[in-house]
Amino acid sequence: MEEYRYPEIFVEGVDSNKYVCKVSDEYVLTETPISDECYGHIIYEDILRYFDLSNPVLRKDVIVVPEFSDEELLKGLLIRKNTELCLVEIKGYEPYVYPREGEKIDIRDKIGFVVTNKYEVRVIKSPCKGIVVFVINIVWEKPEKYILAVVSENDARQITIRKSKRDSI
């Protein structure tokens, strides 16, 4: 069985106990800020605070690490401030979502399904094309829901993040 690796989010200018900082031309994961361009770690669901929902865009630059692990190098996605978001809501008695962060989807792809109170299954298809950058599970609302945020392929820059050798992250 494959071990699940949790995604992590880092937001520009946020104080935290873990940072991704740009040093020269590389990104470094560290416990303290080491440059002027640093992104602080946040709790995953808190990313909603950095959305402008009236005009779906990001309010700050964000780095998403789809699979955070103990490896020396991590793959991440850098999404800049004011990037347009396509938000997809999957809501119901028992919602299920297929894509994960970093995966490409196309218009009309099956991205999830909902089991209703009557145990009917409703398939959810994507209204947009691009890269899934956030899959936010809002379990405290009833009925439960997921919000998927998708950006254009041109708006999600792939980066490599090196772990700092002097920190114990």
N, C-alpha and C positions, 0 to 999 in steps of 0.2 A: 504494500500500500504506500502511495506517495505521501510524503510529509507535506502538510499545508504550510506555505510560507506567507506570512501576513504582509500586506502592503503597508508602507509608511509614507507619511506626507510631511514635507518641510516647506515652510512659508517664509518669504522674504521679510526680514526685519523683526521676527518674533523671538522673544527670549525663551530659552529652553535649557534642557540639560544635555541636548544632543544637537549638533549642527552639521550642515553641509555647506562648506565655504569654497568659493572659487579662488584658487591660488594660481597665479599665472594663467595657464591654459587648462588646468585640471581642477576637478572637484574633489574635495577631501572631506570625509566624515570625521568629526572631531567632537570632543566634549566641551570645548571653549571656542569662541569666535577667534579666527586667526587671520581675517581679512575684512575689507569693507563690504564685500558682497557675501553675506551669510544668510542661510535659511534655517530657521528654528523648527524643531520637531513639534508637531501638534497631535492631539488625539484625533483619530481618523474622522469621526463624525463632526468635529469642529470645523471642517473645511466649509461647511455651509455658511459660516460667518463671513467667509471671504468671497461669496457669490453676491452679485447684484442681481436679484431675482426679477426686478422690473424690466431690465434689459439684460438677459442672461450672459454675463461676462464675469471674469475673475477680477477682483479688486487689487490683487497683489500677484507677484511672480510666485510660482509654486513648483516644487520638485516632487514627483511621485516615484517611489521605488516600488514597482509592482511585486517583487519577491525579495523581501528583506531576509538576509541569511548571515551566516558566520563567515562567508567567503571573503577573501581579500578585496575583490572588485565586485561592485554592484552595478546593475544597469538601472538607469533612471530616465524619466521623462521630464523635461523642463518646459513648462507652459508659462508664457509671459502674461503680465497684467493686460487687461482689456481684451483678452482672447475670447472670442464668441463661443458660447457653450450651447450645445443642443441637449436639453434636459428631457429625459424620458422617465416617466413615473410608472412603476409596476406595483399595483396596489390590490390587495384582496385578502381573503381568509388565510390562504397559504401561498405566498408568492415565491417563485423560484427564478433565478437569473442564470443565464448561460455564460455570457462573456465576463472576463476578468480584466483588470487594469492592464493596459498595454496591448490589448487585442483589437484588431481591425474588424469593423462591421460595415455592412452595406445597407442601403435602403431596402426594406422588406425582408431582411434577415430575421429569422426567429431568434429573439434575444431572451425569451423567458416565457413562463406561463403562470397562470393563477388557478388554484383550486378554489372554487366558490363554496359558500356554506351548504349548497345543495350538492356538493361534490361533482360539479361540472368543471371541465378543464377549458380554460380560455388561453389561446396562444397569443403572445404579444410580439408584434413585429416592429422593427426599427423604422422610425420616420426619418432617420438621417444616416449619413455616411461619414466614417472617420475612425478615430482611435478612441476607445473607451479609456478615460483617464480617472474616473471615480465611480465606484459602485458603493453607494451609501445605503446601509440598511437602517431604517428607522423603525426599530422594534417597539419603541415606547408608544407609538400611535396605533390605534386600532381602527380599522383593519391595518395590519402591518404593511409597510411599503418599502420599496427600494427606489432610489433616484440614481439613474445613470447619467453621467455627464460625458458627452462625446465632443471632441474637437476635430477640426480638419487635420489631415495627415501633415500638412505644412505647418501647423501650429504646435505640434508636439515634437520638440527636438530631443533626440536620444543622446544621453550623456553617460559617461562611465564615472563612477564614484569610487575613489580609493579610500580604504580605511587608514586612519592615522596610525602609525606604528607606535607612537608614544602614549596613545590612549587605550583604555581597556574596553572599548565599545564592541 
